[in-house]
Amino acid sequence: MGGKDSNHSISLLRDESTHLSLDTPFINPSMPWLRPAGSSSGLVCLNLLGLRVRSNYIVVWNPATKQFRFLPTTDEWDDHRLLGFEFFHDSRNYKVVNIPKPGRDNTIRAKVFTSSTKSWREVKSHYYCSSGAIIGGTLSSITNVVLYSPLGIMKQTSHVLSFNLRDEVFHAIPLPESSISGQIDLLSWKNSLPFLGGPKYKPTCELWVMTEEPSAGTTQITWVKQFILEPSAMPGYIIGPWKDEYLLGDAISDDQLHCYDPASQKSTRLPKHDHTHRLIYEKAINYVETLVSVD
């Protein structure tokens, strides 16, 4: 996805050299900002932000069929703090989850939209957070139908908040103590959940991967340090996963993309997209073309 100033566009990277601009009839000048919430089974969920107060919308779109659908509004329509999206093949149904800023009682809760009922409902958790707690939206990740987000207090990220879109249950997962310092980035890699972080004041960053093992009728979660990444080997910033690598936006040239392999710590510069205006790449999501209906 690329953008020019506040006017965003969406493009499709089929392979290393095929870069296609997509038609987005639901975007207009009154909605100059967008945030991808996720993609599943050929459907893409986007958050569109307008210039007017409370002009904040969620759209589900199939780029292959060009169908799109605006979802009904909720009470928290102006606070899409954290969004997730998943399509379920067994029920031919999709869900959108919106986790807003905790209310006056500091309870973490979710608003869940289900395509079969065409309505939102609230799901409360048994987790409470202080007024200084931060739930990160742009740093979130969805892996194996679970939405993950950093959960921090006073600029210290100590846990990962998870919400399973299938059974609609919250969990708070502790992070390794050595990584609890400042901000972390949640990613997706080889169908697992990794995070990028590391000890404070060190120039290198660490890529940790979450593992789940059955133990005495429950699931034991551990974090394994997979790689220590040298910033000098990364020519830019991570915008999302692609195959078993990551796409990087260039640190100097905004409209340049790179493929980066965290295992070998090698990067490849991709051919530039043929466009008529300057692009700034912001976020990449995986997409598979299908004919699934948005209804």
C-alpha positions in Angstrom: 0.0 0.0 0.0 1.3 3.4 -0.9 0.2 7.0 -0.3 0.8 10.5 -1.5 0.6 13.0 1.3 -2.8 12.2 3.0 -4.3 10.7 -0.2 -3.9 6.9 0.0 -3.9 4.3 -2.7 -3.6 0.5 -2.6 -1.5 -1.6 -4.9 -0.9 -5.3 -5.3 2.6 -6.9 -5.4 2.1 -10.2 -7.2 5.8 -11.0 -7.4 9.2 -9.3 -7.2 8.5 -7.4 -10.4 4.7 -7.2 -10.8 3.2 -4.2 -9.0 -0.4 -3.3 -9.8 -2.5 -0.3 -8.8 -6.0 -1.3 -7.6 -9.3 0.6 -8.1 -10.7 1.8 -4.8 -14.2 3.4 -5.5 -15.0 3.6 -1.8 -12.2 6.1 -1.1 -13.0 9.8 -1.8 -11.5 13.1 -0.9 -13.5 13.3 2.3 -11.8 10.1 3.5 -8.1 10.8 3.0 -6.7 8.3 5.5 -7.0 4.6 5.7 -5.6 1.8 7.8 -5.6 -1.9 6.7 -7.1 -4.1 9.5 -6.3 -7.4 7.8 -7.0 -9.8 4.9 -8.5 -13.3 4.9 -9.6 -15.6 2.1 -9.6 -12.8 -0.5 -11.4 -10.2 1.6 -9.7 -7.1 2.8 -10.9 -5.0 5.8 -10.0 -1.3 5.9 -10.5 1.5 8.4 -11.3 4.8 6.6 -10.9 8.0 8.4 -12.6 11.2 7.2 -12.0 14.9 7.8 -15.3 15.4 9.7 -15.8 14.5 13.4 -17.0 10.9 13.7 -16.4 10.2 10.0 -14.7 6.9 10.8 -15.8 3.9 8.8 -15.0 0.2 8.3 -15.3 -1.4 4.9 -14.9 -5.0 3.8 -13.7 -5.3 0.2 -13.0 -8.0 -2.4 -10.4 -6.6 -4.9 -11.0 -9.4 -7.3 -14.8 -9.0 -7.6 -14.7 -5.2 -6.8 -17.5 -5.7 -4.2 -17.3 -3.7 -1.0 -19.5 -3.2 2.0 -19.6 -0.5 4.7 -20.3 -1.9 8.1 -22.8 -0.3 10.5 -21.5 2.1 13.1 -21.0 1.5 16.8 -20.8 3.6 19.9 -17.0 3.5 19.7 -17.0 4.4 16.0 -14.5 7.2 16.7 -12.1 5.0 18.6 -11.0 2.1 16.4 -8.0 1.6 18.7 -7.4 -2.0 17.5 -9.0 -3.8 14.6 -8.9 -7.5 13.5 -10.5 -9.4 10.7 -10.9 -13.1 9.9 -13.0 -15.3 7.5 -14.2 -18.7 8.6 -14.6 -21.3 5.9 -16.6 -23.8 7.9 -19.4 -21.2 8.5 -18.8 -19.1 5.4 -18.8 -16.2 7.8 -16.4 -13.4 8.7 -15.8 -11.4 11.9 -14.4 -7.9 12.5 -13.3 -7.1 16.0 -12.8 -3.6 17.4 -11.0 -3.2 20.7 -11.5 0.4 21.8 -9.8 2.3 24.6 -10.9 0.9 28.0 -13.9 2.7 29.5 -14.4 4.3 32.9 -14.3 1.0 34.6 -10.9 0.2 32.9 -12.3 -3.1 31.6 -10.7 -4.4 28.4 -13.6 -5.3 26.0 -14.2 -5.9 22.3 -17.0 -5.1 19.8 -17.5 -8.0 17.4 -19.2 -7.7 14.0 -20.5 -11.0 12.5 -21.4 -11.0 8.8 -24.2 -13.6 9.3 -26.1 -11.4 11.9 -25.0 -8.1 10.3 -24.6 -6.5 13.7 -22.1 -5.7 16.5 -22.1 -7.1 20.0 -19.9 -6.6 23.0 -17.5 -9.1 24.5 -16.1 -8.2 28.0 -12.9 -9.6 29.4 -11.9 -10.2 33.0 -8.8 -8.0 32.5 -8.5 -4.5 33.9 -5.9 -2.0 33.1 -4.8 1.3 34.7 -5.6 4.6 33.1 -2.0 4.8 31.8 -2.3 1.5 29.9 -1.6 1.6 26.1 -3.1 -0.8 23.6 -1.2 -0.5 20.3 -3.1 -0.5 17.1 -0.5 0.0 14.3 1.8 -2.5 16.0 -0.7 -5.3 16.2 -0.7 -8.6 14.3 -3.2 -11.4 13.5 -1.9 -15.0 13.4 -3.9 -18.2 13.3 -7.3 -16.4 13.9 -5.9 -14.6 17.0 -5.4 -10.8 17.2 -2.4 -9.8 19.2 -1.4 -6.3 20.5 1.3 -4.9 22.8 -0.1 -4.0 26.2 2.0 -1.3 27.9 1.9 0.8 31.0 4.0 4.0 31.4 5.8 3.4 28.1 6.9 -0.1 29.3 5.5 -3.0 27.3 5.2 -6.0 29.6 2.5 -8.2 28.0 0.8 -9.1 24.7 -2.9 -8.9 24.7 -4.6 -11.6 22.6 -8.2 -12.0 21.4 -9.2 -15.3 19.6 -11.7 -14.4 16.9 -13.1 -18.0 16.9 -13.9 -18.5 20.6 -13.8 -14.8 21.5 -11.6 -15.1 24.6 -9.0 -12.6 25.8 -5.6 -13.6 27.2 -2.6 -11.5 28.5 0.7 -13.1 27.7 3.8 -12.0 29.6 6.9 -11.0 27.6 10.4 -12.1 28.5 11.9 -9.8 31.1 15.0 -9.0 29.0 12.8 -7.4 26.3 10.6 -5.2 28.5 11.9 -1.8 27.6 10.0 0.7 25.5 8.1 -0.2 22.3 7.9 -3.6 20.6 6.6 -4.4 17.1 4.4 -7.5 16.7 4.8 -9.2 13.3 3.9 -12.4 11.6 6.5 -14.9 10.3 6.0 -18.5 9.1 2.6 -18.8 10.6 3.9 -17.9 14.0 3.8 -14.7 16.2 7.2 -13.0 16.6 8.0 -9.6 18.1 10.8 -7.3 17.4 12.3 -5.7 20.5 15.3 -5.9 22.8 17.2 -4.5 25.7 17.1 -0.7 26.0 20.1 1.4 24.7 21.5 -1.5 22.6 21.9 -0.8 18.8 20.8 -4.4 17.8 17.2 -5.6 18.0 16.0 -9.2 18.8 13.4 -11.2 17.0 11.5 -13.5 19.5 9.0 -16.2 18.4 6.1 -17.4 20.5 5.8 -21.2 20.9 2.8 -23.1 22.4 3.2 -26.5 24.0 0.5 -28.6 25.7 1.2 -29.1 29.4 -1.1 -30.7 32.0 -4.3 -30.0 30.1 -3.3 -26.4 29.4 -1.1 -24.6 26.9 2.3 -23.5 28.0 3.5 -20.4 26.2 7.2 -19.6 25.9 9.3 -17.1 23.9 12.3 -18.2 21.9 15.0 -15.7 20.8 15.3 -16.5 17.1 17.6 -13.9 15.7 19.6 -10.9 16.7 19.2 -8.4 13.9 21.8 -5.8 13.0 20.2 -2.5 12.0 22.9 -2.0 9.4 21.6 -5.0 7.4 18.1 -3.5 7.2 17.9 -0.7 4.6 14.5 0.5 5.9 11.6 -0.1 8.2 9.3 -3.2 8.2 5.9 -2.6 6.7 4.6 -6.2 6.7 5.2 -9.9 5.9 5.7 -11.2 2.4 6.2 -15.0 1.8 8.7 -16.0 4.5 10.4 -12.6 4.4 9.5 -9.0 5.2 8.8 -6.0 3.0 10.8 -3.0 4.0 10.1 0.6 3.1 13.3 2.4 2.2 14.7 4.7 4.9 15.9 7.3 2.3 13.8 6.8 -0.9 10.1 6.6 0.1 8.9 4.9 -3.0 11.5 2.1 -2.8 10.7 -1.4 -1.5 13.1 -4.2 -0.3 12.6 -7.9 0.6 14.4 -8.8 3.8 15.2 -12.3 5.1 15.6 -12.2 8.9 17.4 -15.6 8.9 20.2 -14.6 6.5 19.8 -10.9 7.2 20.1 -10.2 3.5 17.9 -7.8 1.6 16.9 -7.5 -2.1 15.9 -4.2 -3.7 12.6 -4.6 -5.7 12.0 -2.8 -9.0 10.2 0.5 -8.5 6.5 0.7 -9.2 5.6 2.7 -12.4 3.4 5.5 -10.9 2.6 9.1 -11.7 3.1 10.5 -8.1 5.4 10.0 -5.2 4.5 7.0 -3.0 5.2 6.5 0.7 4.7 2.8 1.6 3.1 2.4 5.0 1.8 -1.1 5.5 1.7 -4.5 3.7 -0.7 -7.4 4.3 -0.9 -10.8 2.7 -3.7 -11.3 0.2 -4.9 -14.3 -1.8 -7.4 -13.7 -4.7 -10.8 -15.4 -4.3 -14.5 -14.8 -5.3 -15.8 -14.8 -1.7 -18.7 -12.4 -1.3 -18.5 -9.4 1.1 -22.2 -10.2 2.1 
